[in-house]
Amino acid sequence: MGHLSWMFNGLARSIATKKGTSSGSCDGREAAEAMAKQAKRRDLMLCSSGTVNADGSNNFASVFSRRGQKGINQDCCLVWEEFGGQEDLMFCGIFDGHGPWGHFVAKRVREAMPPSLLCNWQETLITQTPSPDPHVDDIDIEAEKRQQTFDIWKHSYLRTCAAIDRELEQHRKINSFYSGTTALSIVRQGEVMVIANVGDSRAVLGTRSEDGSLVPVQLTVDFKPNLPQEAERITQCQGRVFCLEDEPGVHRVWLPHEETPGLAMSRAFGDHCVKEYGLISVPEVTHRNLTTRDQFVVLATDGVWDVISNEEAVDIVNSTADKAKSAKRLVECAVHAWKRKRRGIAIDDISAICLFFHSSPPSL
């Protein structure tokens, strides 16, 4: 299997043992779902507000979600330490539903993404892992490992997102025709962090500059309909992008001849009424090789970023003495900012995940 065999650990073997490997379909889905249940029992998975810190792990995650003023909370989160039973893997995801069935769609994508991603990752490992090149030195091998790690995860994410959107369209109990969800997730494997973004949630890294100060690095693009490449795709598919008179500056996606659905993002799962008119569920997949300067990453829904800047978010998280409360403090600061900056406008659902890379256990 070459010099990338280290990536298998127990996952591929356990899936193959339980279900057998095959080409063309992921027979390990059942095994991956069983791993998810086991992770919940071992407190390695968190689906609501709280913290996760596995024994011996450098990762520490703080999660908090607050319902806004628009009805039921359509945001949901997931943190899975030892993702797929692997000590060097971690998954974090944040999902922002919209529409009458949005909370069901968001929870379904949260439920479906991890096992589907694991299956596609395993299959991609089996089919794409090359043999080692004996003429490549150790430094180049490490760089090649990181690049191949990213390529495998990117391919796995693309397959996963396409499959999830197809499943949603055919789901018998969830109506996603006029409802959908965004999805922002990361996988940390060793010192490689892979980021996959569908929609307008955002990931921001807190890292130390050369002078020691903490600075933000935005890792994702907010996929709004007025971005040039997004607007061009939508209009070429006969969809429309414009703002309502009472919402200046808020660009939305509309059907060719109807003032619906009015989506404020250009990528989402579900919303099948407008999929043929330019809305897509294809993720932008990027990666970052983590260094000792990188301190933490914040994943948050647009309820945070509509009123809090990247710099403010990093400062809030960094200045929180108890890291277990960092996500809650960021959300509470966003609530106060909504009341101050957007008076008379209903507060959105607001959710955040703060993942620390060099953490010590939280103070009690």
Secondary structure, 3 states (H helix, E strand, C coil): CHHHHHHCCCHHHHHHHHHCCCCCCCCCHHHHHHHHHHHHHCCCEECCCEEECCCCCCCEEEEEEECCCCCCCCEEEEEEECHHHCCCEEEEEEEEEECCCHHHHHHHHHHHHHHHHHHHHHHHHHHHCCCCCCCCCHHHHHHHHHHHHHHHHHHHHHHHHHHHHHHHHHCCCCCCCCCEEEEEEEEEECCEEEEEEECCCEEEEEEECCCCCEEEEECCCCCCCCCHHHHHHHHHCCCEEECCCCCCCCCEEECCCCCCEEECCCECEECCCCHHHCCECCCEEEEEECCCCEEEEEEECHHHHCCCCHHHHHHHHHCCCCHHHHHHHHHHHHHHHHHHHCCCCCCCCEEEEEEECCCCCCCC
